[in-house]
Amino acid sequence: MRLWHKDLIMVLPRQQLLGQWRECCLIAKHIAEKGTPNHVLVNRVMEYPIEHFRVYGLWVLGEMAGRGYHADLYRFNQYFGEYGPDVPALGVLFDGWHNDRYLKQCLANLQEKADCGAIPAEEWKRITDVYPEWR
């Protein structure tokens, strides 16, 4: 399990974007049923108000819709009630976790996948167009 850095959502390759939606739904289910996602890479989500995670999930969904993919919002929303009064701005989402260091870790993970052929060249190029230092 991994929550890709928030700044990468717009350039995630197809498989990673669709997988991120599945991860968001699974994390939401675990939080609703067990109170925690119980996975070392995503447990930090519990250090933030739950609205951070909900906004992140909706952002993933929005990117999917923008690319023409369909996902059932009900599957995600069934684990949440109404929005709370404090919906975080995207710029502060997971502040302190989704920082430059975490961005580099995620980019290195994606680069490894590209190097092994798991990310097609045209999708890796979309990432390096935004992050040219990773060419």
C-alpha atoms as one frame of an Amber mdcrd trajectory, in Angstrom:
protein
   0.000   0.000   0.000   1.126   3.510  -0.774  -0.431   6.924  -1.060   1.477
   8.492  -3.922   2.661  12.022  -3.251  -0.207  14.451  -3.842   1.801  16.359
  -6.485   2.156  13.196  -8.588  -1.551  12.441  -8.949  -1.793  14.471 -12.172
   1.084  12.542 -13.830   0.663   9.051 -12.398   0.746   6.351 -15.053  -2.547
   4.644 -15.763  -1.865   1.533 -13.676  -0.669   3.521 -10.674  -3.628   5.918
 -10.864  -6.205   3.138 -11.081  -4.358   1.243  -8.358  -4.378   4.356  -6.185
  -8.160   4.463  -6.357  -8.331   0.824  -5.241  -5.904   1.627  -2.411  -7.994
   4.616  -1.320 -11.119   2.469  -1.176  -9.324  -0.259   0.761  -7.793   2.227
   3.208 -11.211   3.847   3.717 -12.738   0.426   4.373 -10.044  -0.487   6.903
 -10.395   2.829   8.704 -14.178   2.418   8.883 -14.035  -1.183  10.056 -10.867
  -1.280  12.176 -10.077   2.348  12.941  -6.737   2.200  11.107  -5.366   1.121
   7.732  -2.776  -1.064   9.546  -0.026  -0.826   6.915   3.327   0.789   7.578
   3.321   2.914   4.405  -0.104   4.428   4.988  -0.575   4.422   8.766   0.495
   8.087   8.780  -2.870   8.969   7.273  -4.193   8.660  10.834  -1.930  11.527
  11.983  -4.141  13.950  10.013  -7.802  14.842  10.157  -9.751  12.298   8.110
 -10.750  15.090   5.727  -7.184  15.085   4.371  -7.621  11.495   3.250 -11.092
  12.120   1.865  -9.939  15.123  -0.183  -6.963  13.097  -1.440  -9.293  10.294
  -2.545 -11.600  12.723  -4.301  -8.598  14.269  -6.031  -7.596  10.824  -7.328
 -11.166  10.303  -8.517 -11.159  13.684 -10.246  -7.960  12.842 -12.110  -9.437
   9.520 -13.181 -12.573  11.248 -14.467 -10.427  13.774 -16.331  -8.737  10.911
 -18.152 -12.031   9.266 -19.012 -11.933   6.467 -16.421 -15.017   5.615 -14.410
 -15.052   4.845 -10.705 -17.924   4.467  -8.318 -17.760   7.246  -5.748 -20.257
   5.363  -3.606 -17.639   2.707  -2.872 -15.397   5.363  -1.328 -18.079   7.548
   0.264 -19.855   4.693   2.012 -17.142   4.826   4.662 -17.512   8.556   5.333
 -20.315  10.746   6.569 -20.804  14.310   5.484 -17.836  16.616   5.095 -16.604
  18.153   8.287 -16.334  21.906   8.664 -12.577  21.965   7.983 -11.895  20.780
   4.438  -8.155  21.236   3.873  -6.793  23.115   0.880  -4.821  20.939  -1.520
  -1.640  22.869  -0.741  -1.658  21.780   2.903  -2.891  18.241   2.331  -0.749
  15.867   4.411   1.609  18.745   5.228   4.810  17.354   6.718   4.347  13.921
   5.144   3.898  14.792   1.464   7.061  16.871   1.471  10.063  17.054  -0.909
  11.672  13.976   0.617   8.540  11.880   0.123   8.151  13.217  -3.419  11.687
  12.009  -4.220  10.935   8.600  -2.694   7.825   8.253  -4.842   9.648   9.421
  -7.971  12.425   6.892  -7.325   9.799   4.165  -6.969   8.206   5.177 -10.271
  11.607   5.401 -11.962  12.414   1.854 -10.867   9.120   0.662 -12.334   9.901
   2.499 -15.597  13.413   1.046 -15.711  11.969  -2.464 -15.364   9.416  -1.883
 -18.122   6.383  -1.713 -15.836   5.651   1.871 -16.900   5.464   2.530 -20.655
   7.926   5.100 -22.020   5.208   7.604 -22.980   3.819   7.536 -19.453   7.290
   7.946 -17.917   7.833  10.901 -20.271   4.720  12.582 -18.835   6.415  12.414
 -15.426   9.813  13.626 -16.638   8.203  16.498 -18.533   7.054  17.788 -15.127
  10.141  16.580 -13.223  12.983  16.885 -15.798  15.634  16.085 -13.184  14.377
  12.453 -13.307  15.241  11.922 -17.006
